[in-house]
Amino acid sequence: MSQPNVRVRFAPSPTGALHIGGVRTALYNYLYARQQGGQMLLRIEDTDQNRYVPGAEEYILQALEWVGIQIDEGPQQGGPHAPYRQSERKEMYREYAERLIREGKAYYAFDTADELDAMRKRLEAANVPAAQYNAITRLQMKNSLTLPAEETRQHLESGEPYVIRIKVQPKEDIRFNDLIRGWVAVHSSQIDDKVLLKSDGMPTYHLANIVDDHLMGITHVIRGEEWLPSAPLHVLLYRYLGWADTMPQFAHLPLLLKPDGNGKLSKRDADAGGFPIFPLEWTDPKSGEKALGFREEGYLPEATTNFLAFLGWNPGTEQELFTMDELIQAFSFDRVHKAGARFDIQKGNWYNQQYLKQQDDAALAREIQPLFTSKGIQITDEQATKIVHLLKERVHFAKEIVDESAFLFSSPESYDEAVVSKRWNEEALRAIGGFRDALSTYDGDFTADNIKEVLHHTLESLGIKAGKVMQALRLALTGVGAGPDLMITMEILGKEEVIKRLQNAIDRLPA
């Protein structure tokens, strides 16, 4: 049953390539929004200007478009809540931070980096397990809670750097109901006085995302599990700002784990395994280092989407192949797992194989024609289409068709000894010689069906059963004992090449 006015957002930071886990987060947001007849927003969270990477925002937009996620409001589309880049909303956040100060829910802190470091060292020396700037330690620090009002004013007027911190009350219970994890309860003593506004005037994620989610009417915050520890602080901010009644519902998604299931998936794991964890290829503008992309490695967008949807969710049925529309209809939070999802790239390859099988032969042929050309192989569109039809169900990626088709362009240099010893005998020699002779006098269309008919008549006239000699025939044509449809293979090779290869085998292999 759909809910009225569902609004979700995907809010990445432009600090580099978009991790495939981020794409999954965007996908789950999109599936839920579309299912509920709601809107999907893209908001660029670029408040950390020191980590901003040129080209990263464009990369994010291209990646989402590639997997089929359509944005309703965002930097490109615009919308009633523009601007959609946090760096362009800077003054708005200060207004709310200062309002919290006026209401006694936040405070100015003037501590230097050295003073903060000294505080941490004091706590470590006292065996405090987690050094925090909190309800206890703030009373020994330089802030507007410990300084006289006049001194605080002088610090502010002098232009001395400061941050604004939230003032967490020491004895509060914070509870919220997560759509995936159920009720989560945390005591405020576990939360430190996080910075809300940095010394450069930019907000931290904690303040900016709360203010923006409220002003943009976000109803559901669907994000990764790594944000779960921050959620109680965000609940507090909603409460402090008087927005508790309109606080969005939270859904914290499971982590993507390494292929062996031990620990969070990283780029290092992907590099070691030789698989991508970015949707598109990415070149680091500083180091020039390249990272593999799903698109460039040959994954189809539909297959990638289907693969990602099942990393942490399942429909509760045996169905595995879903179109985007079917995913939208089937998606539900009660079937999203709490535990991490193992990143099984072999399953991703399987998905790609299934979608590759569904591709139109001619369209796929046009796509891989440049790969044939790059290898110096000149073939017609018709030949390329036949090759695709022959091999596409035997590969995981379109580019593999080119490599797998190598046997079509060169006669066997050697023959599989195991097949030779088992299948190459007097009967096979008679059958292949007879088939060669029949083809030499055949002047009809050289199609798979006609070739099959010629072979059938030849074997019948010789009194030889097909099952006894088919592997030997394949051996003569390709050098191996197994492979794709043999009749289509011969159609692609052409009559002259088939006769030549049969003769070569007769000449080279012992009777």
C-alpha positions as CSV (number, residue, x, y, z in Angstrom):
1,M,0.0,0.0,0.0
2,S,1.5,3.3,-1.0
3,Q,2.1,6.2,1.4
4,P,1.2,9.8,0.5
5,N,4.0,12.2,-0.4
6,V,7.0,9.9,0.0
7,R,10.2,11.8,-0.6
8,V,13.6,10.2,-0.4
9,R,17.1,11.5,-1.2
10,F,20.5,10.2,-2.2
11,A,23.1,12.5,-0.8
12,P,26.7,11.5,-1.9
13,S,29.8,13.5,-1.3
14,P,31.9,14.4,-4.4
15,T,35.1,13.1,-2.9
16,G,36.0,10.6,-5.6
17,A,34.4,7.7,-7.5
18,L,31.0,6.5,-6.3
19,H,31.4,3.1,-4.5
20,I,29.1,0.4,-5.7
21,G,27.6,0.3,-2.2
22,G,26.5,3.9,-2.8
23,V,24.8,2.9,-6.0
24,R,22.9,0.2,-4.1
25,T,21.8,2.8,-1.5
26,A,20.6,5.0,-4.4
27,L,18.8,2.0,-5.9
28,Y,16.9,1.1,-2.8
29,N,15.9,4.8,-2.4
30,Y,14.7,4.8,-6.0
31,L,12.8,1.5,-5.7
32,Y,10.9,2.6,-2.6
33,A,10.1,6.1,-4.0
34,R,8.8,4.7,-7.3
35,Q,6.8,2.0,-5.5
36,Q,5.1,4.6,-3.3
37,G,4.5,7.0,-6.1
38,G,6.9,9.5,-4.5
39,Q,9.9,11.6,-5.5
40,M,13.7,10.9,-5.5
41,L,16.1,13.7,-4.8
42,L,19.8,14.0,-5.4
43,R,21.6,16.3,-3.0
44,I,25.4,16.9,-3.3
45,E,26.9,17.0,0.2
46,D,30.0,19.0,-0.6
47,T,30.5,20.8,2.8
48,D,34.0,19.3,3.2
49,Q,35.7,21.4,0.6
50,N,39.1,20.0,1.5
51,R,38.1,16.6,0.2
52,Y,36.3,17.9,-2.9
53,V,37.5,16.2,-6.1
54,P,36.9,17.8,-9.5
55,G,34.8,15.6,-11.8
56,A,33.3,13.6,-8.9
57,E,29.9,15.2,-9.1
58,E,29.6,14.6,-12.9
59,Y,30.7,11.0,-12.3
60,I,27.9,10.5,-9.8
61,L,25.3,11.8,-12.2
62,Q,26.6,9.6,-15.0
63,A,26.7,6.5,-12.8
64,L,23.1,6.9,-11.6
65,E,21.9,7.5,-15.1
66,W,23.8,4.4,-16.4
67,V,22.0,2.0,-13.9
68,G,18.6,3.6,-14.7
69,I,17.9,5.7,-11.6
70,Q,15.9,8.7,-12.6
71,I,16.2,11.8,-10.4
72,D,13.2,14.1,-9.9
73,E,14.9,17.0,-8.2
74,G,18.6,17.7,-8.1
75,P,21.5,19.9,-9.3
76,Q,20.7,19.2,-13.0
77,Q,16.9,19.0,-12.8
78,G,16.4,21.8,-10.3
79,G,13.3,21.9,-8.2
80,P,11.4,23.8,-5.6
81,H,14.0,23.3,-2.9
82,A,17.1,24.4,-4.9
83,P,20.0,24.8,-4.6
84,Y,20.8,21.1,-4.2
85,R,24.5,21.5,-3.4
86,Q,25.1,22.1,0.2
87,S,28.0,24.5,-0.5
88,E,25.4,26.8,-2.0
89,R,23.3,26.7,1.1
90,K,26.0,27.8,3.6
91,E,24.3,30.7,5.2
92,M,21.1,28.8,5.9
93,Y,22.9,26.4,8.2
94,R,24.5,29.1,10.3
95,E,21.0,30.4,11.1
96,Y,20.0,27.1,12.6
97,A,23.2,26.6,14.5
98,E,22.9,30.1,16.1
99,R,19.3,29.4,16.9
100,L,20.4,26.4,18.9
101,I,22.9,28.5,20.8
102,R,20.2,31.1,21.7
103,E,18.0,28.3,23.0
104,G,20.9,26.8,25.1
105,K,21.1,23.6,22.9
106,A,24.5,24.4,21.4
107,Y,27.6,26.5,22.3
108,Y,30.7,28.2,20.8
109,A,34.0,26.3,21.4
110,F,37.3,28.1,20.9
111,D,39.7,25.2,21.6
112,T,42.8,25.0,19.5
113,A,44.0,21.8,17.9
114,D,46.8,21.6,20.6
115,E,44.2,22.0,23.4
116,L,42.0,19.3,22.0
117,D,45.1,17.0,21.6
118,A,46.0,17.7,25.2
119,M,42.5,16.8,26.4
120,R,42.6,13.5,24.5
121,K,46.0,12.7,26.1
122,R,44.7,13.5,29.6
123,L,41.8,11.1,29.1
124,E,44.0,8.4,27.7
125,A,46.4,8.7,30.7
126,A,43.3,8.3,33.0
127,N,42.4,5.1,31.1
128,V,39.2,6.6,29.7
129,P,38.2,4.2,27.0
130,A,36.9,6.7,24.5
131,A,38.1,10.3,24.5
132,Q,35.1,12.5,23.9
133,Y,34.2,16.2,24.1
134,N,31.1,15.7,26.2
135,A,29.0,16.8,29.1
136,I,31.9,16.1,31.5
137,T,35.0,17.2,29.5
138,R,33.4,20.3,28.1
139,L,33.6,21.9,31.5
140,Q,37.4,21.9,31.4
141,M,37.6,23.3,27.9
142,K,37.5,26.8,26.4
143,N,33.9,27.4,25.3
144,S,30.9,29.6,25.9
145,L,29.7,27.3,28.7
146,T,32.9,27.9,30.7
147,L,33.8,31.5,29.7
148,P,32.0,34.6,31.0
149,A,29.6,36.0,28.5
150,E,31.7,39.1,28.0
151,E,34.9,37.1,27.3
152,T,32.9,34.9,24.8
153,R,31.7,38.1,23.0
154,Q,35.3,39.4,22.8
155,H,36.5,36.1,21.3
156,L,33.8,36.3,18.7
157,E,34.4,39.9,17.8
158,S,38.2,39.4,17.6
159,G,37.7,37.0,14.7
160,E,39.2,34.1,16.7
161,P,38.4,30.7,15.1
162,Y,35.6,28.8,16.7
163,V,33.2,25.9,16.1
164,I,29.6,25.4,17.2
165,R,29.0,22.2,19.1
166,I,25.7,20.6,20.1
167,K,25.1,20.5,23.8
168,V,24.1,16.9,24.6
169,Q,22.2,16.6,27.9
170,P,23.8,13.9,30.1
171,K,20.7,11.9,31.1
172,E,18.5,11.3,28.1
173,D,17.3,8.2,26.4
174,I,17.2,8.4,22.6
175,R,15.0,5.9,20.8
176,F,13.9,5.5,17.2
177,N,12.3,2.8,15.1
178,D,14.4,1.7,12.2
179,L,12.5,0.2,9.3
180,I,15.1,-2.6,9.0
181,R,16.5,-3.0,12.5
182,G,13.4,-2.3,14.7
183,W,13.8,-0.2,17.8
184,V,17.2,1.3,18.5
185,A,17.9,2.8,22.0
186,V,21.0,4.8,23.0
187,H,21.7,6.7,26.2
188,S,23.0,10.3,25.7
189,S,26.1,9.5,27.7
190,Q,27.3,7.6,24.7
191,I,27.1,10.6,22.4
192,D,29.7,13.4,22.4
193,D,29.1,17.1,21.6
194,K,29.6,16.9,17.9
195,V,30.7,19.9,15.9
196,L,27.7,21.4,14.0
197,L,29.4,24.3,12.3
198,K,33.1,24.3,11.5
199,S,35.6,27.1,11.8
200,D,35.3,27.9,8.1
201,G,31.6,28.5,8.5
202,M,30.6,25.3,6.7
203,P,28.3,22.9,8.5
204,T,29.2,19.3,9.3
205,Y,27.2,16.5,7.8
206,H,25.2,16.2,11.1
207,L,23.7,19.7,10.9
208,A,23.4,20.1,7.2
209,N,21.7,16.8,6.4
210,I,19.1,17.4,9.2
211,V,18.3,20.9,8.1
212,D,18.1,19.9,4.4
213,D,16.1,16.8,5.0
214,H,13.6,18.9,7.0
215,L,13.4,21.8,4.5
216,M,13.2,19.4,1.5
217,G,10.4,17.4,3.1
218,I,12.2,14.1,3.2
219,T,10.0,11.4,4.6
220,H,12.5,8.5,4.6
221,V,16.2,8.4,5.1
222,I,17.6,5.3,3.6
223,R,21.3,5.0,4.0
224,G,24.2,2.7,4.8
225,E,24.8,1.0,8.2
226,E,27.9,3.1,8.7
227,W,25.5,6.0,9.6
228,L,23.7,4.0,12.3
229,P,26.0,5.3,15.2
230,S,25.2,8.9,14.1
231,A,21.4,8.3,14.0
232,P,20.8,9.0,17.7
233,L,22.6,12.4,17.4
234,H,20.4,13.2,14.4
235,V,17.2,12.2,16.4
236,L,18.4,14.7,19.1
237,L,18.9,17.4,16.5
238,Y,15.3,16.9,15.2
239,R,14.1,17.2,18.8
240,Y,16.2,20.3,19.6
241,L,15.1,22.0,16.4
242,G,11.4,21.3,17.2
243,W,11.0,19.0,14.3
244,A,10.4,15.7,16.1
245,D,6.9,15.4,14.7
246,T,8.1,15.5,11.1
247,M,11.2,13.5,11.6
248,P,11.7,11.1,8.7
249,Q,11.7,7.3,9.1
250,F,15.2,5.8,9.1
251,A,16.3,2.6,7.3
252,H,19.9,1.6,7.7
253,L,21.1,-0.8,5.0
254,P,23.5,-3.7,5.6
255,L,27.1,-3.4,4.8
256,L,28.7,-4.9,1.6
257,L,31.2,-7.5,2.8
258,K,34.3,-9.0,1.2
259,P,33.8,-12.0,-1.1
260,D,34.7,-14.3,1.8
261,G,32.3,-12.5,4.1
262,N,35.0,-11.3,6.5
263,G,34.9,-7.5,6.8
264,K,33.7,-4.6,4.8
265,L,34.4,-4.6,1.1
266,S,37.2,-2.2,0.0
267,K,38.9,-1.1,-3.1
268,R,42.0,-3.2,-2.1
269,D,39.8,-6.3,-2.1
270,A,38.5,-5.5,-5.5
271,D,42.0,-4.9,-6.9
272,A,43.2,-8.1,-5.4
273,G,40.3,-10.0,-6.9
274,G,40.5,-8.3,-10.2
275,F,36.9,-7.1,-10.1
276,P,35.3,-3.6,-10.1
277,I,33.6,-1.9,-7.1
278,F,32.8,1.3,-9.0
279,P,30.0,1.6,-11.5
280,L,32.1,3.4,-14.1
281,E,35.8,3.5,-14.7
282,W,37.5,6.2,-12.6
283,T,40.8,8.0,-13.0
284,D,42.0,9.8,-9.9
285,P,42.8,13.4,-11.0
286,K,45.7,13.7,-8.6
287,S,47.5,10.3,-8.8
288,G,46.3,9.3,-12.3
289,E,45.5,5.9,-10.9
290,K,42.7,4.1,-12.8
291,A,40.0,2.0,-11.1
292,L,37.9,-0.6,-12.9
293,G,34.3,0.2,-13.7
294,F,31.4,-2.2,-14.1
295,R,30.4,-0.6,-17.4
296,E,33.8,-0.8,-18.9
297,E,34.4,-4.3,-17.8
298,G,31.3,-5.3,-19.8
299,Y,28.5,-5.5,-17.3
300,L,25.1,-4.6,-18.6
301,P,23.3,-1.9,-16.6
302,E,20.2,-4.1,-16.2
303,A,22.4,-7.0,-14.9
304,T,24.2,-4.6,-12.5
305,T,21.0,-3.3,-11.1
306,N,19.6,-6.8,-10.6
307,F,22.8,-7.9,-8.9
308,L,22.9,-4.9,-6.6
309,A,19.2,-5.3,-5.6
310,F,19.9,-8.8,-4.3
311,L,22.9,-7.6,-2.2
312,G,21.0,-7.4,1.1
313,W,17.4,-8.0,-0.1
314,N,15.4,-10.9,-1.6
315,P,11.8,-11.1,-2.8
316,G,11.0,-14.2,-0.8
317,T,10.5,-16.3,-4.0
318,E,12.6,-18.3,-6.3
319,Q,12.6,-15.5,-9.0
320,E,16.1,-14.0,-9.5
321,L,15.7,-12.0,-12.7
322,F,13.8,-8.8,-12.3
323,T,13.3,-5.8,-14.6
324,M,13.5,-2.4,-12.9
325,D,9.7,-2.3,-12.9
326,E,9.5,-5.7,-11.3
327,L,12.0,-4.7,-8.6
328,I,9.9,-1.6,-7.9
329,Q,6.8,-3.8,-7.4
330,A,8.5,-6.4,-5.3
331,F,10.8,-4.2,-3.0
332,S,10.0,-4.1,0.7
333,F,12.0,-3.2,3.8
334,D,10.8,-6.2,5.7
335,R,12.9,-8.4,3.3
336,V,16.1,-6.3,3.6
337,H,18.6,-8.2,5.8
338,K,20.2,-6.8,8.9
339,A,23.4,-8.8,8.4
340,G,26.0,-7.7,5.9
341,A,25.8,-8.9,2.3
342,R,28.7,-10.9,0.8
343,F,29.9,-9.4,-2.5
344,D,29.9,-12.4,-4.7
345,I,31.2,-11.2,-8.0
346,Q,30.6,-14.6,-9.6
347,K,26.9,-14.1,-9.0
348,G,27.3,-10.7,-10.7
349,N,28.9,-12.5,-13.7
350,W,25.9,-14.9,-13.7
351,Y,23.5,-12.1,-13.8
352,N,25.4,-10.5,-16.7
353,Q,25.3,-13.9,-18.6
354,Q,21.5,-14.1,-18.2
355,Y,20.9,-10.6,-19.5
356,L,23.4,-11.1,-22.3
357,K,21.4,-14.1,-23.5
358,Q,18.4,-11.7,-23.9
359,Q,20.3,-9.2,-26.1
360,D,19.4,-8.9,-29.7
361,D,22.0,-10.7,-31.9
362,A,22.3,-7.9,-34.5
363,A,22.6,-5.1,-31.9
364,L,25.2,-7.1,-29.9
365,A,27.1,-7.8,-33.1
366,R,27.3,-4.1,-33.9
367,E,28.6,-3.5,-30.4
368,I,31.5,-5.9,-30.7
369,Q,32.4,-5.3,-34.3
370,P,35.1,-2.8,-33.3
371,L,36.7,-5.5,-31.1
372,F,37.0,-7.8,-34.2
373,T,38.5,-4.9,-36.2
374,S,41.1,-4.2,-33.4
375,K,42.3,-7.8,-33.8
376,G,42.6,-7.4,-37.5
377,I,39.5,-9.5,-38.3
378,Q,37.4,-8.2,-41.0
379,I,33.9,-9.7,-41.1
380,T,30.5,-8.6,-42.3
381,D,27.6,-7.6,-40.1
382,E,25.8,-10.8,-41.1
383,Q,28.8,-12.9,-40.1
384,A,29.2,-11.0,-36.8
385,T,25.5,-11.6,-36.1
386,K,25.9,-15.3,-36.7
387,I,28.9,-15.5,-34.4
388,V,27.0,-13.7,-31.6
389,H,24.1,-16.2,-32.0
390,L,26.5,-19.1,-31.8
391,L,28.4,-18.0,-28.8
392,K,26.4,-15.5,-26.6
393,E,25.0,-18.2,-24.4
394,R,28.4,-19.6,-23.6
395,V,30.0,-16.3,-22.3
396,H,29.4,-13.9,-19.4
397,F,30.5,-10.8,-21.3
398,A,30.1,-9.6,-24.9
399,K,33.8,-9.0,-25.3
400,E,34.4,-12.7,-24.6
401,I,32.6,-13.6,-27.8
402,V,35.6,-12.2,-29.8
403,D,38.1,-14.4,-27.9
404,E,35.8,-17.4,-27.9
405,S,35.4,-17.1,-31.7
406,A,39.1,-17.4,-32.5
407,F,38.7,-21.0,-33.7
408,L,36.5,-19.7,-36.5
409,F,39.4,-17.7,-38.1
410,S,42.2,-20.2,-38.0
411,S,42.4,-24.0,-38.6
412,P,43.4,-26.2,-35.7
413,E,47.2,-26.3,-35.1
414,S,46.8,-29.3,-32.9
415,Y,44.1,-31.8,-31.8
416,D,43.0,-32.8,-28.3
417,E,44.9,-36.1,-27.7
418,A,42.3,-37.5,-25.3
419,V,39.6,-37.1,-28.0
420,V,41.9,-38.5,-30.7
421,S,42.6,-41.6,-28.7
422,K,39.0,-42.2,-27.8
423,R,37.0,-41.1,-30.9
424,W,39.4,-41.0,-33.9
425,N,39.0,-44.5,-35.5
426,E,38.3,-46.2,-38.8
427,E,34.6,-45.5,-38.5
428,A,35.2,-41.8,-37.8
429,L,37.6,-41.6,-40.8
430,R,35.0,-43.2,-43.1
431,A,32.3,-40.8,-41.9
432,I,34.4,-37.7,-42.2
433,G,35.8,-38.7,-45.6
434,G,32.2,-39.4,-46.8
435,F,31.0,-36.1,-45.5
436,R,33.8,-34.2,-47.1
437,D,33.0,-35.8,-50.5
438,A,29.3,-35.0,-50.1
439,L,30.0,-31.4,-49.4
440,S,32.3,-31.2,-52.4
441,T,29.4,-31.9,-54.7
442,Y,26.7,-30.0,-52.7
443,D,25.7,-26.8,-54.5
444,G,22.7,-25.6,-52.3
445,D,22.6,-22.9,-49.7
446,F,25.2,-23.6,-47.0
447,T,22.9,-23.2,-44.0
448,A,22.9,-25.1,-40.7
449,D,19.7,-26.9,-41.6
450,N,21.0,-28.0,-45.0
451,I,24.4,-29.0,-43.6
452,K,22.6,-31.2,-41.1
453,E,20.6,-32.8,-43.8
454,V,23.7,-33.6,-45.9
455,L,25.5,-35.0,-42.9
456,H,22.4,-37.1,-42.0
457,H,22.2,-38.6,-45.5
458,T,25.9,-39.3,-45.6
459,L,25.9,-41.2,-42.3
460,E,22.8,-43.1,-43.2
461,S,24.3,-44.2,-46.5
462,L,27.4,-45.4,-44.7
463,G,25.4,-47.1,-42.0
464,I,27.1,-45.1,-39.2
465,K,25.2,-43.7,-36.2
466,A,25.8,-39.9,-35.6
467,G,26.5,-40.4,-31.9
468,K,29.5,-42.5,-32.8
469,V,31.3,-39.8,-34.9
470,M,30.0,-36.3,-33.9
471,Q,32.8,-35.7,-31.5
472,A,35.4,-36.8,-34.1
473,L,33.8,-34.4,-36.6
474,R,34.0,-31.5,-34.1
475,L,37.7,-32.5,-33.4
476,A,38.5,-32.3,-37.1
477,L,36.9,-28.8,-37.5
478,T,38.0,-27.2,-34.2
479,G,40.7,-29.3,-32.7
480,V,38.7,-30.0,-29.5
481,G,35.9,-32.3,-28.5
482,A,33.3,-29.8,-27.2
483,G,32.0,-26.5,-28.2
484,P,29.0,-24.6,-29.5
485,D,26.4,-25.8,-32.1
486,L,28.4,-27.6,-34.8
487,M,26.0,-27.0,-37.7
488,I,25.9,-23.2,-37.1
489,T,29.7,-23.4,-36.7
490,M,30.0,-25.0,-40.2
491,E,27.6,-22.4,-41.7
492,I,29.9,-19.6,-40.4
493,L,33.1,-21.3,-41.6
494,G,31.7,-21.7,-45.1
495,K,31.8,-24.8,-47.3
496,E,35.4,-24.3,-48.6
497,E,36.8,-23.9,-45.1
498,V,34.9,-26.9,-43.8
499,I,36.2,-29.1,-46.6
500,K,39.7,-27.8,-46.1
501,R,39.6,-28.5,-42.3
502,L,38.2,-32.0,-42.8
503,Q,41.0,-32.8,-45.3
504,N,43.6,-31.5,-42.9
505,A,42.4,-33.7,-40.1
506,I,42.3,-36.8,-42.4
507,D,45.9,-36.0,-43.6
508,R,47.4,-35.2,-40.1
509,L,45.7,-37.7,-37.8
510,P,46.5,-41.4,-37.7
511,A,43.9,-43.8,-39.0
